[in-house]
Amino acid sequence: MVDLKRQYQKIKPQVDAALQEVIDSTMFIGGENVQKFSTELADYLGVKHVIPCANGTDALQIALMSLGLKEGDEVITTSYTFIATVEVIAFLKLKPVFVDVDADTFTMNVDSVAAAITPNTKAIVPVHLYGQSVDMEPLLAIADKHNIPVIEDNAQAIGGTYTFSDGKTVKTGGIGLIGCTSFFPSKNLGCYGDGGAIFTNDDEVAAKLRMIANHGQNKRYYHEIVGCNSRLDNMQAAVLRIKLPLLDEYCRARRDAADYYDNAFKDNPNIITPHRADYSYHVFHQYTLQLKNIDRDEVQKLLAERDVPSMIYYPVPCHKQNMLKEYNVADIDLPVTNMLQDCVISLPIHTELTQEELKYITSNFLEVIDQLSK
């Protein structure tokens, strides 16, 4: 699904030299690369503060901790996402409140958010899924009306942008009060291990985020609040500093691959290609199709026989996971989410796909679809 080896080969001299420099310095925790990467990423995103951390799940947890929420407070989000989005809500003893996703974009259905708000709603967590932004302008209007902070889960869409109705363009992750991302190796901007970051334009929030990520201290051995230990190490920051200037190029390569797929599949009645919303610059962390009147399991089986990888993101939405049984949400009405779990399939998409590989994938995929549609 992702070819990190070929990507590494293109930047091998720079990466090897940077890692050797860290090893020679023996500055493994903190260090110059972490500080410089934070500044460089803030400049790229157009935000005032970037707080690096150990992974994307920690980023979400620290963001929620910074709001000072109490047990039982409600957080509105979507079920059609990787479990980390919801896992941190449950971990902090908060209550997840699920709204459905849009049938075209697979992202939060903003129209359903207002009806889900109660006096106990203390945060909204939109997920920029598969590389596409949630429609943030109307969501912010709802959140502002009710004075509810918005935390963006930007783990799959770093490099993406959102365009407001006045033409203003903002990088995803820098729109709400807090943005969170992951640098898991397969992400559009990935390191060579685990890593994450939190973004904000609010000075007070930034100070609190830094304290929480560093054992609740802003002066060594003086712990003001309950925090955790979540750090991006110097070696991962060194890799990310090399890859950050290439992020826009990486995103364009993914979009080019998506264009190829779109063109190949556009006339097939059994395939619905990904929708690209006018307000969103889609960076295609995943290329996810909908299949119509086709046995998806059989599609995967036949593709595997032809050495074509595929994945299902996600076969079981969060509200149906055993983890959340105590919340009694398995039977809530989320028709689009429930529909998508049965019909989506993702094909390989990454920065190193060649025309020959794309041709092989698309021709075999179409042959399988044609075979199963008869």
KAVENPE-V333984 format. One record per pair of residues at least 12 apart in sequence whose ideal C-beta (glycine too) atoms are under 7 Angstrom apart, sorted by sequence separation. I is the first residue (numbers start at 0). J is the second residue. D is the distance in whole Angstrom. If there is no record, write none. Layout:
i=I j=J d=D
i=I j=J d=D
//
This chain:
i=37 j=49 d=5
i=99 j=111 d=6
i=159 j=171 d=4
i=182 j=194 d=4
i=214 j=226 d=5
i=260 j=272 d=7
i=98 j=111 d=4
i=125 j=138 d=6
i=161 j=174 d=6
i=182 j=195 d=6
i=210 j=223 d=6
i=211 j=224 d=7
i=213 j=226 d=6
i=273 j=286 d=7
i=318 j=331 d=6
i=347 j=360 d=6
i=37 j=51 d=6
i=74 j=88 d=5
i=98 j=112 d=6
i=181 j=195 d=5
i=210 j=224 d=6
i=212 j=226 d=7
i=214 j=228 d=6
i=273 j=287 d=6
i=346 j=360 d=6
i=36 j=51 d=7
i=156 j=171 d=5
i=157 j=172 d=6
i=180 j=195 d=6
i=211 j=226 d=4
i=212 j=227 d=7
i=318 j=333 d=7
i=180 j=196 d=5
i=210 j=226 d=6
i=211 j=227 d=7
i=257 j=273 d=7
i=272 j=288 d=6
i=98 j=115 d=5
i=212 j=229 d=5
i=271 j=288 d=6
i=33 j=51 d=6
i=107 j=125 d=5
i=153 j=171 d=5
i=179 j=197 d=6
i=270 j=288 d=6
i=271 j=289 d=4
i=346 j=364 d=7
i=74 j=93 d=5
i=76 j=95 d=6
i=78 j=97 d=5
i=96 j=115 d=5
i=107 j=126 d=7
i=123 j=142 d=6
i=153 j=172 d=4
i=74 j=94 d=7
i=77 j=97 d=6
i=106 j=126 d=7
i=151 j=171 d=7
i=177 j=197 d=6
i=178 j=198 d=4
i=270 j=290 d=7
i=271 j=291 d=7
i=316 j=336 d=5
i=72 j=93 d=5
i=73 j=94 d=5
i=74 j=95 d=6
i=75 j=96 d=5
i=76 j=97 d=7
i=77 j=98 d=6
i=79 j=100 d=5
i=106 j=127 d=7
i=151 j=172 d=5
i=177 j=198 d=7
i=269 j=290 d=6
i=70 j=92 d=4
i=72 j=94 d=7
i=74 j=96 d=7
i=106 j=128 d=5
i=177 j=199 d=5
i=269 j=291 d=5
i=68 j=91 d=7
i=71 j=94 d=6
i=73 j=96 d=5
i=75 j=98 d=6
i=77 j=100 d=5
i=105 j=128 d=5
i=151 j=174 d=6
i=157 j=180 d=5
i=176 j=199 d=6
i=269 j=292 d=6
i=59 j=83 d=6
i=63 j=87 d=6
i=105 j=129 d=6
i=123 j=147 d=6
i=125 j=149 d=7
i=127 j=151 d=7
i=132 j=156 d=6
i=151 j=175 d=5
i=269 j=293 d=5
i=316 j=340 d=5
i=59 j=84 d=7
i=63 j=88 d=7
i=68 j=93 d=6
i=106 j=131 d=6
i=109 j=134 d=5
i=122 j=147 d=6
i=127 j=152 d=7
i=130 j=155 d=6
i=131 j=156 d=7
i=150 j=175 d=6
i=153 j=178 d=5
i=154 j=179 d=7
i=173 j=198 d=6
i=176 j=201 d=6
i=287 j=312 d=6
i=315 j=340 d=7
i=79 j=105 d=6
i=107 j=133 d=5
i=112 j=138 d=6
i=121 j=147 d=7
i=122 j=148 d=5
i=123 j=149 d=5
i=124 j=150 d=5
i=125 j=151 d=6
i=126 j=152 d=4
i=127 j=153 d=5
i=129 j=155 d=6
i=130 j=156 d=5
i=135 j=161 d=5
i=149 j=175 d=3
i=150 j=176 d=7
i=153 j=179 d=6
i=154 j=180 d=5
i=172 j=198 d=5
i=257 j=283 d=5
i=260 j=286 d=6
i=314 j=340 d=6
i=56 j=83 d=4
i=60 j=87 d=4
i=64 j=91 d=7
i=104 j=131 d=6
i=106 j=133 d=4
i=120 j=147 d=6
i=125 j=152 d=7
i=128 j=155 d=6
i=132 j=159 d=6
i=136 j=163 d=5
i=149 j=176 d=6
i=150 j=177 d=5
i=151 j=178 d=4
i=152 j=179 d=6
i=153 j=180 d=5
i=154 j=181 d=4
i=177 j=204 d=7
i=285 j=312 d=6
i=313 j=340 d=7
i=55 j=83 d=6
i=59 j=87 d=5
i=63 j=91 d=6
i=109 j=137 d=5
i=113 j=141 d=5
i=122 j=150 d=6
i=124 j=152 d=6
i=127 j=155 d=6
i=131 j=159 d=7
i=136 j=164 d=6
i=148 j=176 d=4
i=151 j=179 d=7
i=176 j=204 d=7
i=109 j=138 d=5
i=112 j=141 d=5
i=116 j=145 d=6
i=127 j=156 d=4
i=130 j=159 d=6
i=132 j=161 d=4
i=150 j=179 d=7
i=157 j=186 d=7
i=158 j=187 d=5
i=253 j=282 d=6
i=254 j=283 d=6
i=257 j=286 d=5
i=56 j=86 d=7
i=60 j=90 d=7
i=77 j=107 d=5
i=157 j=187 d=6
i=158 j=188 d=7
i=253 j=283 d=4
i=56 j=87 d=6
i=60 j=91 d=7
i=157 j=188 d=5
i=312 j=343 d=7
i=127 j=159 d=6
i=154 j=186 d=7
i=250 j=282 d=4
i=311 j=343 d=7
i=311 j=344 d=6
i=312 j=345 d=5
i=309 j=344 d=5
i=310 j=345 d=5
i=309 j=345 d=6
i=75 j=112 d=6
i=194 j=231 d=5
i=309 j=346 d=6
i=132 j=171 d=5
i=135 j=174 d=5
i=308 j=347 d=5
i=75 j=115 d=5
i=84 j=124 d=6
i=194 j=235 d=5
i=84 j=126 d=6
i=192 j=235 d=6
i=73 j=117 d=6
i=127 j=171 d=5
i=191 j=235 d=7
i=75 j=120 d=6
i=190 j=235 d=4
i=194 j=239 d=7
i=73 j=119 d=5
i=80 j=126 d=4
i=298 j=344 d=6
i=72 j=119 d=6
i=73 j=120 d=5
i=74 j=121 d=7
i=191 j=238 d=5
i=295 j=342 d=7
i=71 j=119 d=7
i=73 j=121 d=6
i=74 j=122 d=5
i=75 j=123 d=5
i=76 j=124 d=4
i=80 j=128 d=6
i=190 j=238 d=5
i=72 j=121 d=4
i=77 j=126 d=6
i=190 j=239 d=5
i=295 j=344 d=6
i=74 j=124 d=6
i=76 j=126 d=7
i=188 j=239 d=7
i=290 j=342 d=5
i=68 j=121 d=5
i=182 j=235 d=7
i=289 j=342 d=5
i=307 j=360 d=5
i=68 j=122 d=7
i=188 j=242 d=6
i=289 j=343 d=6
i=290 j=344 d=6
i=66 j=121 d=7
i=188 j=243 d=6
i=288 j=343 d=7
i=66 j=122 d=6
i=287 j=343 d=5
i=288 j=344 d=6
i=307 j=363 d=5
i=182 j=239 d=6
i=307 j=364 d=7
i=188 j=246 d=5
i=287 j=345 d=5
i=305 j=363 d=5
i=63 j=122 d=7
i=187 j=246 d=7
i=286 j=345 d=6
i=285 j=345 d=5
i=286 j=346 d=5
i=302 j=363 d=7
i=187 j=249 d=6
i=286 j=348 d=4
i=302 j=364 d=7
i=187 j=250 d=6
i=285 j=348 d=7
i=283 j=348 d=6
i=302 j=367 d=6
i=187 j=253 d=7
i=301 j=367 d=5
i=84 j=152 d=5
i=298 j=367 d=6
i=298 j=371 d=6
i=297 j=371 d=6
i=293 j=368 d=6
i=294 j=371 d=6
i=293 j=371 d=5
i=293 j=372 d=6
i=66 j=148 d=6
i=260 j=346 d=7
i=63 j=150 d=7
i=62 j=150 d=5
i=158 j=246 d=5
i=158 j=247 d=6
i=257 j=348 d=7
i=158 j=250 d=4
i=256 j=348 d=5
i=59 j=152 d=6
i=187 j=282 d=6
i=253 j=348 d=6
i=253 j=349 d=7
i=256 j=352 d=5
i=187 j=284 d=6
i=253 j=350 d=7
i=186 j=284 d=7
i=252 j=350 d=4
i=259 j=357 d=5
i=263 j=361 d=4
i=267 j=365 d=7
i=270 j=368 d=6
i=55 j=154 d=5
i=269 j=368 d=5
i=249 j=350 d=5
i=256 j=357 d=6
i=260 j=361 d=6
i=267 j=368 d=6
i=263 j=365 d=7
i=269 j=372 d=5
i=62 j=177 d=5
i=162 j=278 d=5
i=62 j=179 d=5
i=161 j=278 d=6
i=161 j=279 d=6
i=59 j=179 d=5
i=159 j=279 d=7
i=160 j=280 d=4
i=58 j=179 d=4
i=159 j=280 d=5
i=58 j=180 d=6
i=159 j=281 d=7
i=159 j=282 d=4
i=45 j=169 d=7
i=55 j=179 d=6
i=158 j=282 d=5
i=45 j=170 d=6
i=55 j=180 d=6
i=44 j=170 d=5
i=55 j=181 d=3
i=156 j=282 d=6
i=46 j=173 d=4
i=54 j=181 d=6
i=44 j=172 d=6
i=45 j=173 d=6
i=55 j=183 d=7
i=156 j=284 d=7
i=44 j=173 d=5
i=155 j=284 d=4
i=62 j=197 d=6
i=61 j=197 d=6
i=58 j=195 d=4
i=57 j=195 d=6
i=58 j=196 d=6
i=54 j=193 d=4
i=58 j=197 d=5
i=65 j=204 d=6
i=53 j=193 d=6
i=54 j=194 d=6
i=55 j=195 d=4
i=53 j=194 d=7
i=54 j=195 d=5
i=53 j=195 d=6
i=65 j=207 d=5
i=134 j=276 d=7
i=52 j=195 d=5
i=65 j=208 d=5
i=52 j=196 d=6
i=134 j=278 d=6
i=51 j=196 d=5
i=52 j=197 d=6
i=131 j=276 d=6
i=50 j=196 d=7
i=65 j=211 d=6
i=132 j=278 d=7
i=49 j=196 d=5
i=50 j=197 d=4
i=61 j=208 d=6
i=64 j=211 d=5
i=132 j=279 d=4
i=131 j=279 d=5
i=49 j=198 d=6
i=48 j=198 d=7
i=61 j=211 d=5
i=131 j=281 d=5
i=48 j=199 d=5
i=61 j=212 d=5
i=130 j=281 d=5
i=46 j=198 d=5
i=130 j=282 d=4
i=46 j=199 d=7
i=47 j=200 d=5
i=130 j=283 d=5
i=44 j=198 d=6
i=46 j=200 d=6
i=130 j=284 d=4
i=50 j=205 d=7
i=129 j=284 d=6
i=130 j=285 d=7
i=40 j=196 d=7
i=129 j=285 d=4
i=48 j=205 d=4
i=50 j=208 d=5
i=129 j=287 d=5
i=50 j=209 d=5
i=52 j=212 d=5
i=50 j=212 d=6
i=61 j=227 d=7
i=61 j=229 d=6
i=104 j=274 d=6
i=103 j=274 d=4
i=57 j=229 d=4
i=104 j=276 d=5
i=53 j=229 d=4
i=52 j=229 d=4
i=53 j=230 d=6
i=52 j=230 d=7
i=53 j=231 d=7
i=52 j=231 d=6
i=51 j=231 d=4
i=3 j=184 d=6
i=1 j=185 d=5
i=51 j=236 d=7
i=33 j=231 d=6
i=33 j=233 d=6
i=36 j=236 d=4
i=43 j=243 d=6
i=32 j=233 d=5
i=39 j=240 d=6
i=28 j=230 d=6
i=30 j=233 d=4
i=33 j=236 d=4
i=36 j=239 d=5
i=40 j=243 d=6
i=28 j=232 d=6
i=29 j=233 d=7
i=32 j=236 d=4
i=36 j=240 d=5
i=39 j=243 d=6
i=27 j=232 d=6
i=28 j=233 d=7
i=32 j=237 d=4
i=35 j=240 d=6
i=27 j=233 d=6
i=26 j=233 d=6
i=27 j=234 d=7
i=32 j=240 d=6
i=21 j=233 d=5
i=21 j=234 d=5
i=18 j=234 d=6
i=21 j=237 d=5
i=18 j=237 d=6
i=17 j=237 d=4
i=17 j=238 d=7
i=97 j=318 d=5
i=14 j=238 d=6
i=17 j=241 d=6
i=14 j=241 d=6
i=13 j=241 d=5
i=95 j=323 d=7
i=10 j=241 d=6
i=95 j=326 d=6
i=97 j=328 d=6
i=81 j=313 d=7
i=85 j=317 d=4
i=94 j=326 d=7
i=89 j=322 d=7
i=102 j=335 d=5
i=79 j=313 d=7
i=89 j=323 d=6
i=97 j=331 d=6
i=99 j=333 d=5
i=105 j=339 d=6
i=82 j=317 d=6
i=99 j=334 d=7
i=100 j=335 d=5
i=86 j=322 d=7
i=97 j=333 d=6
i=99 j=335 d=5
i=100 j=336 d=6
i=79 j=316 d=5
i=80 j=317 d=6
i=99 j=336 d=6
i=78 j=316 d=4
i=82 j=320 d=6
i=85 j=323 d=7
i=78 j=317 d=4
i=78 j=318 d=4
i=78 j=333 d=6
i=79 j=336 d=5
i=78 j=336 d=5
i=79 j=339 d=6
i=0 j=308 d=5
i=0 j=310 d=6
i=6 j=350 d=6
i=6 j=351 d=6
i=5 j=351 d=4
i=0 j=347 d=5
i=2 j=349 d=5
i=1 j=349 d=4
i=2 j=351 d=5
//
